[in-house]
Amino acid sequence: MRRVSKASAARDWEKRATQASRRLRGPSKFLPNIWSEVKGGLYEAQGRKCCYCESRVEERYNDVEHFRPKSTYWWLAYELKNLFFSCANCNRGKGDNFPVSGRRLAKRRLPWFRSAWRQEAALIICPDGLEGALPEDHVTFRQVGGRWLIVGLSPRGKATIKACQLDRDDLNLLRQEHVSDVLEPALLRWKVARPSERRRREKELCDHAHPQRRFSGLALAFLRHHGVLLAQDGTAATLASPLGSR
């Protein structure tokens, strides 16, 4: 799981969404077409992958995710800051599950709750890192018994893995295939590269850990495990030190 950006997702959509928000009076009578209009923008802005598991999936078969569930936080139903693109498995696995750290505020006390909810400390990590936690600080991957498995580094990381079922078997298999079919060959090509090829192989290796690439969080952990130190800034991953001698 890596921090996602939605800077290019909205375009002219937000004005229409704001107008729709003003007409909301409760958790019913939502307008699904509002979400379908922004879905493609979210999909492209996030690198055509799920905001939680980082699987590369098709847009049409998957979902607009409400980080804070619209069944409870219905006034956020059309707020771009609350919307992400996710795969159907993560979206439906998480569902209306939204644990908080500490006391949950009483949702019945409206309109007070419509601003006071910001005092709630979400236990699930927000994919864009705007609710007090960067995904990379709370979730990573480790090699366990020859397999690369997702690991929570904190209560928030563990809660996110559980809520979105990020350790499901089919996902573990896809990640392991990514390691064996993509990451290990790229690492080997870099190790044996001739001087004339070194820069190209170096870029290829770093690109796998770019936040918009498939399973980039896994790639970041894999490369660090093998002594490749990458910058944590998501837009320009670069090698910080060489891997052994050439």
Long-range contacts (C-beta under 8 A, 24 or more apart in sequence): 1-52, 1-53, 1-54, 1-125, 1-127, 1-135, 1-136, 1-139, 1-160, 1-166, 1-217, 2-54, 2-135, 2-136, 2-211, 2-216, 2-217, 2-220, 2-234, 3-127, 3-128, 3-129, 3-134, 3-135, 3-136, 3-211, 3-234, 4-45, 4-46, 4-47, 4-51, 4-84, 4-127, 4-128, 4-211, 5-45, 5-46, 5-128, 5-211, 5-234, 6-41, 6-42, 6-45, 6-46, 6-80, 6-83, 6-84, 6-128, 7-45, 8-41, 8-44, 8-45, 9-38, 9-41, 9-42, 9-44, 9-45, 9-80, 10-38, 10-41, 10-80, 11-41, 13-37, 13-38, 13-41, 13-80, 14-80, 17-78, 17-79, 17-80, 18-78, 20-78, 21-75, 21-77, 21-78, 21-79, 24-74, 24-75, 24-77, 24-78, 26-74, 27-70, 27-71, 27-72, 27-74, 28-74, 30-70, 30-74, 30-77, 34-78, 35-64, 35-78, 35-83, 36-64, 38-64, 38-80, 38-83, 39-64, 39-85, 42-83, 42-84, 42-85, 43-85, 46-84, 46-85, 46-212, 47-211, 47-212, 47-213, 47-214, 49-212, 49-214, 50-85, 50-86, 50-87, 50-90, 51-84, 51-85, 51-86, 51-90, 51-127, 52-86, 52-87, 52-90, 52-94, 52-127, 52-160, 52-164, 52-166, 53-87, 53-89, 53-90, 53-164, 53-166, 53-171, 54-214, 54-215, 54-216, 54-217, 54-218, 55-87, 55-171, 55-174, 55-214, 55-215, 56-214, 57-87, 59-85, 61-88, 62-86, 62-87, 62-88, 62-91, 63-87, 63-88, 63-91, 63-92, 65-90, 65-91, 65-94, 67-122, 67-124, 67-126, 67-127, 68-98, 68-117, 68-122, 69-95, 69-96, 69-97, 69-98, 71-96, 72-96, 72-98, 72-107, 73-117, 75-114, 81-128, 81-130, 84-127, 84-128, 89-165, 89-168, 89-170, 89-171, 90-164, 90-165, 90-166, 93-163, 93-164, 93-165, 93-168, 94-124, 94-163, 94-164, 94-165, 97-163, 98-122, 98-124, 98-163, 99-123, 99-124, 99-159, 99-163, 101-155, 101-156, 123-155, 123-156, 123-159, 123-160, 124-156, 124-159, 124-160, 124-163, 124-164, 125-156, 125-157, 125-160, 135-160, 135-217, 136-217, 136-220, 136-232, 139-166, 139-217, 140-217, 140-221, 141-175, 141-217, 141-218, 141-221, 141-222, 142-221, 142-225, 143-225, 147-172, 147-176, 148-175, 148-176, 148-179, 148-218, 148-221, 148-222, 150-175, 174-215, 175-215, 175-218, 178-214, 178-215, 178-218, 179-218, 179-222, 182-208, 183-208, 183-218, 183-219, 183-222, 183-223, 187-222, 187-223, 187-226, 187-228, 190-243, 191-243, 191-244, 195-246, 198-246, 202-239, 205-239, 206-230, 206-237, 206-238, 206-239, 207-237, 209-237, 210-234, 210-235, 210-237, 211-235
